[in-house]
């Protein structure tokens, strides 16, 4: 993979999950000291869905605004722009409640977040596989 590729793509971590947990599919000898590195994008997407499921079900962060504000806090990101981008891509109000069991919406959420994080579309089939295996 080219070093000019976005970090999330190079790390097979399209949502730029920070280091902090042990995940299935992590690379054995990571070289990035801040962000998780996975052996394939599938594992990065799977981990993202695991986190989102926890946000929604355990912490009741179930809107685009609450999810993105936690995922990409304002002290590090332009969170309002991120929220607006994702909500527009989903065609919903940023404060509309999301249901993790709504596979289509969750996959659209991850597709939009990955595009914002990395500037590239992630193949739909990979996103669906991540959701199905989370």
VEXTI-946293 format. One record per residue (C-alpha): x, y, z; residue number from 1; residue in one letter. Coordinates in Angstrom, 3 decimals, decimal comma. Each point is the difference from the previous one (the first is absolute). Layout:
BEGIN
<rec <X; Y; Z>; NUM; a>,
...
//
This chain:
BEGIN
<rec <0,000; 0,000; 0,000>; 1; x>,
<rec <1,278; 3,455; -0,873>; 2; x>,
<rec <1,122; 2,284; 2,811>; 3; x>,
<rec <-2,086; 2,751; -1,620>; 4; x>,
<rec <-3,184; -1,907; 0,793>; 5; x>,
<rec <-2,000; 1,396; 2,963>; 6; x>,
<rec <1,116; -1,377; 3,352>; 7; x>,
<rec <-3,293; -1,829; 0,556>; 8; x>,
<rec <0,372; -1,797; -3,330>; 9; x>,
<rec <3,654; -0,883; 0,653>; 10; x>,
<rec <-0,967; -1,345; 3,441>; 11; x>,
<rec <-3,054; -1,916; -1,316>; 12; x>,
<rec <-1,859; 2,143; 2,528>; 13; x>,
<rec <-2,403; 2,137; -2,080>; 14; x>,
<rec <-1,614; 1,652; 3,026>; 15; x>,
<rec <3,361; 0,762; 1,659>; 16; x>,
<rec <-0,590; -1,863; 3,254>; 17; x>,
<rec <2,514; 1,088; 2,595>; 18; x>,
<rec <2,108; -2,555; 1,845>; 19; x>,
<rec <-1,641; -1,094; 3,216>; 20; x>,
<rec <-1,550; -3,444; -0,308>; 21; x>,
<rec <1,091; -3,396; -1,232>; 22; x>,
<rec <-1,769; -0,844; -3,239>; 23; x>,
<rec <-0,330; -3,025; -2,206>; 24; x>,
<rec <2,213; 0,432; -3,046>; 25; x>,
<rec <2,516; 2,447; 1,431>; 26; x>,
<rec <3,400; -0,069; -1,677>; 27; x>,
<rec <2,541; -1,843; 2,161>; 28; x>,
<rec <2,665; 2,752; -0,062>; 29; x>,
<rec <-1,740; 3,354; -0,431>; 30; x>,
<rec <1,992; 2,999; -1,184>; 31; x>,
<rec <-2,587; 2,725; 0,738>; 32; x>,
<rec <0,176; 1,200; 3,593>; 33; x>,
<rec <-3,412; 1,733; -0,052>; 34; x>,
<rec <-2,419; -1,981; -2,147>; 35; x>,
<rec <-0,901; -3,673; -0,231>; 36; x>,
<rec <1,426; -1,966; -2,904>; 37; x>,
<rec <-1,874; -2,993; -1,376>; 38; x>,
<rec <1,039; -2,799; -2,346>; 39; x>,
<rec <-2,868; 0,904; -2,362>; 40; x>,
<rec <-2,721; 2,664; -0,282>; 41; x>,
<rec <-2,570; -2,619; 1,004>; 42; x>,
<rec <1,408; -0,098; 3,542>; 43; x>,
<rec <0,145; 3,789; 0,242>; 44; x>,
<rec <-3,640; 0,246; -1,043>; 45; x>,
<rec <-1,012; -2,824; 2,335>; 46; x>,
<rec <1,641; 1,826; 2,918>; 47; x>,
<rec <-1,776; 3,233; -0,984>; 48; x>,
<rec <-3,376; -1,739; 0,084>; 49; x>,
<rec <0,825; -1,528; 3,396>; 50; x>,
<rec <0,721; 3,472; 1,348>; 51; x>,
<rec <-3,129; 1,492; -1,544>; 52; x>,
<rec <-2,147; -2,794; 1,424>; 53; x>,
<rec <1,419; 0,792; 3,443>; 54; x>,
<rec <-0,582; 3,738; -0,463>; 55; x>,
<rec <-3,653; -0,576; -0,897>; 56; x>,
<rec <-0,986; -2,867; 2,275>; 57; x>,
<rec <2,054; 0,627; 3,111>; 58; x>,
<rec <0,572; 3,756; 0,027>; 59; x>,
<rec <-3,154; 1,121; -1,859>; 60; x>,
<rec <2,045; 2,044; -2,448>; 61; x>,
<rec <-2,521; -0,645; -2,737>; 62; x>,
<rec <0,017; 3,061; -2,226>; 63; x>,
<rec <2,459; 1,126; -2,643>; 64; x>,
<rec <0,846; 2,976; 2,226>; 65; x>,
<rec <0,704; -2,046; 3,147>; 66; x>,
<rec <1,907; -2,709; -1,885>; 67; x>,
<rec <2,222; 2,321; -2,008>; 68; x>,
<rec <0,570; 2,344; 2,959>; 69; x>,
<rec <1,362; -2,947; 1,962>; 70; x>,
<rec <1,877; -1,559; -2,931>; 71; x>,
<rec <1,629; 3,257; -1,088>; 72; x>,
<rec <-0,004; 2,443; 2,938>; 73; x>,
<rec <0,147; 3,725; -0,685>; 74; x>,
<rec <3,384; 0,384; 1,694>; 75; x>,
<rec <1,509; -2,025; -2,886>; 76; x>,
<rec <-2,447; 0,414; -2,892>; 77; x>,
<rec <-2,462; 2,270; -1,757>; 78; x>,
<rec <-2,798; -1,993; 1,555>; 79; x>,
<rec <-2,883; 2,201; -1,169>; 80; x>,
<rec <1,123; -0,381; -3,619>; 81; x>,
<rec <0,374; -3,758; 0,489>; 82; x>,
<rec <-3,502; -0,287; 1,530>; 83; x>,
<rec <-1,506; 2,051; -2,827>; 84; x>,
<rec <1,760; -2,044; -2,671>; 85; x>,
<rec <-1,138; -3,350; 1,414>; 86; x>,
<rec <-3,589; 1,158; 0,625>; 87; x>,
<rec <-0,249; 1,347; -3,572>; 88; x>,
<rec <1,361; -3,256; -1,423>; 89; x>,
<rec <-2,597; -1,946; 1,992>; 90; x>,
<rec <-2,756; 2,502; -0,846>; 91; x>,
<rec <-1,017; 0,338; 3,645>; 92; x>,
<rec <-0,028; 2,590; 2,751>; 93; x>,
<rec <3,208; -0,173; 2,082>; 94; x>,
<rec <-2,135; -0,602; 3,100>; 95; x>,
<rec <-2,184; -2,766; -1,451>; 96; x>,
<rec <0,300; -3,237; 1,958>; 97; x>,
<rec <1,811; -2,900; -1,614>; 98; x>,
<rec <-0,713; -3,683; 0,556>; 99; x>,
<rec <3,037; -2,287; -0,134>; 100; x>,
<rec <-2,202; -2,806; -1,357>; 101; x>,
<rec <-0,793; 2,118; -3,083>; 102; x>,
<rec <2,773; -1,489; -2,127>; 103; x>,
<rec <-0,513; 2,332; -2,963>; 104; x>,
<rec <0,244; 3,144; 2,130>; 105; x>,
<rec <2,983; -1,271; 1,975>; 106; x>,
<rec <1,860; -0,941; -3,173>; 107; x>,
<rec <-0,811; 3,434; -1,452>; 108; x>,
<rec <1,285; 1,608; 3,208>; 109; x>,
<rec <3,306; -1,861; -0,220>; 110; x>,
<rec <0,290; 0,699; -3,734>; 111; x>,
<rec <-0,413; 3,742; 0,672>; 112; x>,
<rec <2,380; 0,005; 2,964>; 113; x>,
<rec <2,671; -1,869; -1,958>; 114; x>,
<rec <-0,323; 2,421; -2,907>; 115; x>,
<rec <0,375; 2,961; 2,375>; 116; x>,
<rec <2,905; -1,581; 1,877>; 117; x>,
<rec <1,975; -1,184; -3,052>; 118; x>,
<rec <-1,405; 1,903; -2,954>; 119; x>,
<rec <-0,702; -3,266; -1,834>; 120; x>,
<rec <-2,998; -2,222; -0,454>; 121; x>,
<rec <0,275; -3,412; 1,616>; 122; x>,
<rec <-1,557; -2,862; -1,992>; 123; x>,
<rec <-3,542; -0,735; 1,171>; 124; x>,
<rec <0,632; -3,745; 0,163>; 125; x>,
<rec <2,804; 0,554; 2,552>; 126; x>,
<rec <-2,236; 2,216; 2,116>; 127; x>,
<rec <-2,792; -2,572; -0,049>; 128; x>,
<rec <2,449; -2,771; 0,961>; 129; x>,
<rec <1,247; 2,136; 2,904>; 130; x>,
<rec <-3,566; 0,514; 1,240>; 131; x>,
<rec <-0,910; -3,681; -0,406>; 132; x>,
<rec <3,048; -1,106; 2,015>; 133; x>,
<rec <0,012; 2,577; 2,799>; 134; x>,
//
